[in-house]
Amino acid sequence: MADDRLVCRECHSVVDPDVDACPTCGSSSLTEDWAGYVIVAHPEESEIAEAMGVTEPGAYALKVR
């Protein structure tokens, strides 16, 4: 199953393919070229979120090209 979602190059947020700008940071720099993602439910309690600089709950790509 192919994933048609896009990822923001600025904040790595995974977004729906029909958006023009990232709802998390507002950037219009979106890409289809990404790999892997993590879902952060409680960023204030997550070491991964801290390492990634994530402050809002959501899905974030691990690798963005």
C-alpha positions as CSV (number, residue, x, y, z in Angstrom):
1,M,0.0,0.0,0.0
2,A,1.5,3.3,-1.1
3,D,1.4,6.3,1.2
4,D,0.3,9.4,-0.6
5,R,0.7,11.7,2.4
6,L,3.1,14.7,2.3
7,V,5.7,15.8,4.9
8,C,6.6,19.4,5.8
9,R,10.3,20.0,5.1
10,E,10.5,22.5,8.0
11,C,8.9,20.7,11.0
12,H,8.6,17.1,9.5
13,S,4.8,17.0,10.2
14,V,3.0,14.3,8.2
15,V,0.0,16.0,6.4
16,D,-2.8,15.1,4.0
17,P,-2.0,15.3,0.3
18,D,-4.7,17.9,-0.4
19,V,-3.2,20.7,1.8
20,D,-1.2,23.6,0.4
21,A,0.5,24.5,3.7
22,C,1.5,22.6,6.8
23,P,-1.1,23.1,9.5
24,T,1.6,22.8,12.2
25,C,4.1,25.5,11.1
26,G,2.4,27.1,8.1
27,S,5.3,26.2,5.7
28,S,4.3,25.5,2.0
29,S,7.5,23.4,1.6
30,L,6.0,20.0,1.4
31,T,7.5,16.8,-0.1
32,E,6.6,13.2,-1.1
33,D,10.2,12.1,-0.5
34,W,10.2,10.9,3.1
35,A,10.6,7.7,5.1
36,G,9.3,6.4,8.4
37,Y,7.3,8.2,11.0
38,V,6.5,8.4,14.6
39,I,3.3,9.3,16.3
40,V,3.8,11.6,19.3
41,A,0.8,11.7,21.7
42,H,2.4,13.5,24.7
43,P,5.4,15.5,23.5
44,E,6.1,16.9,27.0
45,E,6.7,13.3,28.2
46,S,8.6,11.9,25.2
47,E,12.3,11.7,24.8
48,I,11.9,11.1,21.1
49,A,9.8,14.3,20.8
50,E,12.5,16.2,22.7
51,A,15.2,14.9,20.4
52,M,13.2,15.9,17.3
53,G,12.2,19.3,18.7
54,V,8.5,18.3,18.6
55,T,6.2,20.3,20.9
56,E,2.8,19.4,19.4
57,P,1.1,16.0,19.3
58,G,0.9,14.4,15.8
59,A,2.7,12.3,13.2
60,Y,6.2,13.3,12.3
61,A,8.5,11.9,9.6
62,L,11.8,10.4,10.7
63,K,13.7,11.1,7.4
64,V,12.9,13.9,5.0
65,R,14.8,14.3,1.7
